[in-house]
Amino acid sequence: MEKYSFLELARKRRSIRKYQDRPVEREKLKLCLEAARLSPSACNSQPYKFIVVDDRAVRDNLAKEIFSGIYSICKFAALAPAFAIIVSQKQNITARVGNKIQDIDFRQVDIGIAAEHFVLQAEELDLGTCHIGLFNKKKAAEILKIPKNYRAELMISIGYRDENPKEREKKNFDDMASFNGY
Ligand SMILES: Cc1cc2nc3c(=O)[nH]c(=O)nc-3n(C[C@H](O)[C@H](O)[C@H](O)COP(=O)(O)O)c2cc1C
């Protein structure tokens, strides 16, 4: 496996929506989870759990339900060999106070960071991924037996890539950053 610097990895990552029909090794999935486990979170509250689906029958049953109707725009993910569904958990007291003071739900931030750790680890392992926010969360909760006070928030599809998309347009440096003032 080739070794990449962090910036090279970030540069070569793309959202991948077409996958080879080839399972992803459990060991690789566990490395991605480990990278997510190590991510920072507000007040170290780690308000998430990753549910990985890598069994074809479970995947098919889930995908049929969560990517139908208005969600069928994300049907590409039904053919991903694996998914991670990220559920948000109750926060600890310090994180709840932090949220109130800042008027922001830091769980969303924390989930985004953990998800991207997962994605970049996958990239290092030559796996393709796509974050998916558009899926039927109620159905996912039902099928995966997610407890009532937890919520499915985001998914990541993962597999060996079967496409090589061009880099999507990104803001140029001066539009996305400045020094010492807006
Ligand atoms: C939080 C989040 C949610 C996303 N949800 C979806 C989605 O529901 N369906 C989809 O096809 N892509 C989804 N994407 C992927 C974005 O469309 C993609 O990151 C963006 O177009 C830039 O392309 P790139 O990832 O190749 O740089 C999501 C990305 C993020 C970060």
The ligand as an SDF file (V2000), in Angstrom:
LIG
                    3D

 31 33  0  0  0  0  0  0  0  0999 V2000
  -22.6530   16.0080    6.0980 C   0  0  0  0  0  0  0  0  0  0  0  0
  -22.6560   15.5410    4.6540 C   0  0  0  0  0  0  0  0  0  0  0  0
  -23.8060   14.9950    4.1270 C   0  0  0  0  0  0  0  0  0  0  0  0
  -23.8080   14.5140    2.8080 C   0  0  0  0  0  0  0  0  0  0  0  0
  -24.9320   13.9060    2.3210 N   0  0  0  0  0  0  0  0  0  0  0  0
  -24.9250   13.3860    1.0960 C   0  0  0  0  0  0  0  0  0  0  0  0
  -26.0580   12.6840    0.6000 C   0  0  0  0  0  0  0  0  0  0  0  0
  -27.0860   12.5390    1.2830 O   0  0  0  0  0  0  0  0  0  0  0  0
  -25.9850   12.1550   -0.6560 N   0  0  0  0  0  0  0  0  0  0  0  0
  -24.8680   12.2720   -1.4300 C   0  0  0  0  0  0  0  0  0  0  0  0
  -24.8590   11.7450   -2.5430 O   0  0  0  0  0  0  0  0  0  0  0  0
  -23.7600   12.9500   -0.9950 N   0  0  0  0  0  0  0  0  0  0  0  0
  -23.7710   13.4940    0.2420 C   0  0  0  0  0  0  0  0  0  0  0  0
  -22.6500   14.1510    0.7100 N   0  0  0  0  0  0  0  0  0  0  0  0
  -21.4450   14.2540   -0.1330 C   0  0  0  0  0  0  0  0  0  0  0  0
  -21.3030   15.6640   -0.7200 C   0  0  0  0  0  0  0  0  0  0  0  0
  -22.2260   15.8210   -1.7690 O   0  0  0  0  0  0  0  0  0  0  0  0
  -19.8590   15.8550   -1.2260 C   0  0  0  0  0  0  0  0  0  0  0  0
  -18.9830   15.8160   -0.1190 O   0  0  0  0  0  0  0  0  0  0  0  0
  -19.6610   17.1880   -1.9530 C   0  0  0  0  0  0  0  0  0  0  0  0
  -20.4120   17.2320   -3.1360 O   0  0  0  0  0  0  0  0  0  0  0  0
  -18.1920   17.4520   -2.3290 C   0  0  0  0  0  0  0  0  0  0  0  0
  -17.6590   16.3800   -3.0830 O   0  0  0  0  0  0  0  0  0  0  0  0
  -16.3470   15.5970   -2.5770 P   0  0  0  0  0  0  0  0  0  0  0  0
  -16.7490   14.8920   -1.2800 O   0  0  0  0  0  0  0  0  0  0  0  0
  -16.0280   14.5980   -3.6650 O   0  0  0  0  0  0  0  0  0  0  0  0
  -15.2690   16.5890   -2.3450 O   0  0  0  0  0  0  0  0  0  0  0  0
  -22.6330   14.6350    2.0070 C   0  0  0  0  0  0  0  0  0  0  0  0
  -21.4860   15.1990    2.5630 C   0  0  0  0  0  0  0  0  0  0  0  0
  -21.4840   15.6450    3.8670 C   0  0  0  0  0  0  0  0  0  0  0  0
  -20.2000   16.2120    4.4500 C   0  0  0  0  0  0  0  0  0  0  0  0
  1  2  1  0
  2  3  1  0
  2 30  2  0
  3  4  2  0
  4  5  1  0
  4 28  1  0
  5  6  2  0
  6  7  1  0
  6 13  1  0
  7  8  2  0
  7  9  1  0
  9 10  1  0
 10 11  2  0
 10 12  1  0
 12 13  2  0
 13 14  1  0
 14 15  1  0
 14 28  1  0
 15 16  1  0
 16 17  1  0
 16 18  1  0
 18 19  1  0
 18 20  1  0
 20 21  1  0
 20 22  1  0
 22 23  1  0
 23 24  1  0
 24 25  2  0
 24 26  1  0
 24 27  1  0
 28 29  2  0
 29 30  1  0
 30 31  1  0
M  END
$$$$
